[in-house]
Amino acid sequence: MQRMEDLLKLENQVCFPIYAFSRSLTNLYRPLLAKLDITYPQYLVLMVLWEHKEQTVNQLCERLYLDTGTLTPLLKRLEQKKLVNRSRSKQDERIVMISLTGLGIQLKERAKHIPMELLNCTKVSVDELLQLKALLNKVLSR
């Protein structure tokens, strides 16, 4: 059992390697996404839309673990880049729908190499990454 004073040592924190890994991974994405003129959070939104075509702002918030205050400016920038459309739902004007434009759909083709490039940069096996992903998803779902 750890002593109370050991609990505040950086080396004993679970959050620190997760934080450091996240920063490191995001830094690996940066030059790849710069070629597409998008940021990592914008890439995440686009990946959801490439899979689901259209989502409400609330659905995107839920999928990406973001609040509307963070997501809304991000969506406005994607709209300014002509990658997404924002429109009000015909059934309920309070609901904002997000969909891809033609440019947004075309960007998928230019981005399809990114996951494999990242895998090569991490120097770990696919199985190890899948184990890490499963464990992180398990923690996030609680």
N, C-alpha and C positions, 0 to 999 in steps of 0.2 A: 504494500500500500504506500502511495506517495505521501510525503509530508506536505502539510499545507503550504509552506514556503516554496516547494517545488512546483506547485500548480501554476505559478506565474512565470515560470521560465519559458522563454520562447521555444526552446527545443521540445517542450512537453505539450505544445499547443497543436491541436489538429487543424485549426483554422489557418495557421501560417503556411504550411506546405500547399494547402489548397489555394490560398491567395497567391502565393509565388508561382505555382503551376499555371493558374489562370492568367496571370500577367505575362508569363513566358509564352504561353500558347497564343494569346492575343497579339503579342509582338511578332510571332511567326506569321500570323495572318496578315499583318499590316502591309508588307510590301506586295503580297499577292492581291489584296483587295484594292490597294492604291492603283494598280493597273486597270481596275474596273471603276475607279473613282467612287468607291463606297467605303464606309466604315464597317467595323465588325458588327455593331448593333443593327446597321442597315442590312447587312448580309443575313443576319438571323431572321429579320422580317421577310426578306426576299425568299429565303429557304422555306418558310412556312407558306408563303403565297405560291411558290412554285409547286408545292405539294397540294395545296387546297384551293387554289385559284382565287377564292374570295373569302374574306374573313371580316367579322366585325372588329372594331377597336377592342372591345372587351375580350373577344376570343384571342386576339393577338396578345393582349396583356396577360391573360391566363397562361397561354402556351410559353411565353417568353419570361414569365415571372417579373413583369414590369408593371408599374402603375401608369395611369393615363397621363400624368404630368410628365413622365419621362418619354412615353411613347408618342404622344401627339406632336412634339417638335420634330422628332425623328421622322414621322410620317410626312410632315410638311416638307422637310428637306428632300425626301424621296419623291414627293409630288413635284417639287421645283425641278428636280432632275428628270422629270417626265418618266419615272419608272413605275409609279403607282397612281391610281385615281382614288380620290376620296369622294364619296357621295352619300347622301341621306337615303335610308331605307324607304321604300315606297309604302311599306306596311306600318312603319313607326319612325317618324322623322327624328326622334331622339337617338336613333341608332345610326352610327356612321359605318359605312361599308368600305372596305379597302380591297382593291383589285389591281392586278397587274395591267400595265399598258403594253403595247407591242414591244417597246424598248425593254421593258421589264422582263417580258417573256424571252426576248432574244439574249438578254444578259445571262440567262441560265446556261446557254451553250458555252459562253466564254468563261463561266465559273466552274464547269464540271470537273476540271482537273484539280481544283483546290483541295478536296479531301485527301486525295492520294499524295499530293505534295506535302501536306501536313503530316500524314502518316510517316512518310520517309524522313521528315525532320525530327520526329519524336524519338526515333531509335528504339522503339518498343514494339512488341508484336501486336497484331490485331487482337489476339485473345486477351492480352494484358489490358489493352485499351477498352475492350468490351467489358471486362471484369470491373475496371475502374468506373466506367459509365454506369453499369448496373448498380454498383454500390452507391454512387452519387445520386442516382435516380431514387434509390430506396430511401436515402436520407431526406431528399427533397420532398418526397411524397408524404412524409410524416408531418 
